Amino acid sequence: MQTVLKTREELLTYLPENSVGVEIGVFKGEFTDTILEVVNPSRLYLVDPWVGTIDSGDKDGYNTQTIQGELYFQHHIIPKYNSNPNITILRNYSKILQTFKDNTFDWVYIDGDHSYSGVQFDLSIALTKVKKNGIITGHDYTSGMFPGVVRAVDEFCLHNDFQIQYITQDICPSYLIYNKKIS
């Protein structure tokens, strides 16, 4: 049975404080700031390639903004986060997480490649890298705008005998799954 939460900011209160987490898909870092404020992670890995022209909407899929990834990274991301000792910036795609030991993270937040195969890939990496009883969570669980996200998440839950524990009422909902794998 899913518990419905009002917003993804409320969903963050279910992530453990002083935890080790990963945000896949950072864009301008607006949600990163909220993660830092609400979760206060002891270590936060920011994973995004910041390559080429990038378009993204706000958390509800509106107000699309365009940035030049390399320039934004150099002029905004590095100055904003590089001096924070709790943050590690990984300018790369989510495949970089394959270099981490299994059971490293308390949680992974997936908001990068929104294609079916991209989300499927991110979920499969998250499953091995998140600790038992850790959290796999993500954004844009809406079939209207991102049917690939919904399909990948639903299949992932079915295949692993998981269920979405929390879902938000945002226009582009976020979901939270507890990793109940046996390891």
Secondary structure, 3 states (H helix, E strand, C coil): CCEEECCHHHHHHHCCCCCEEEEECCCCCHHHHHHHHHCCCCEEEEECCCCCEEEECCCCCCCCEEEEHHHHHHHHHHHHHCCCCCEEEECCCHHHHHHCCCCCEEEEEECCCCCHHHHHHHHHHHHHHEEEEEEEEECCCCCCCCHHHHHHHHHHHHHHCCCEEEEECCCCCCEEEECCCCC
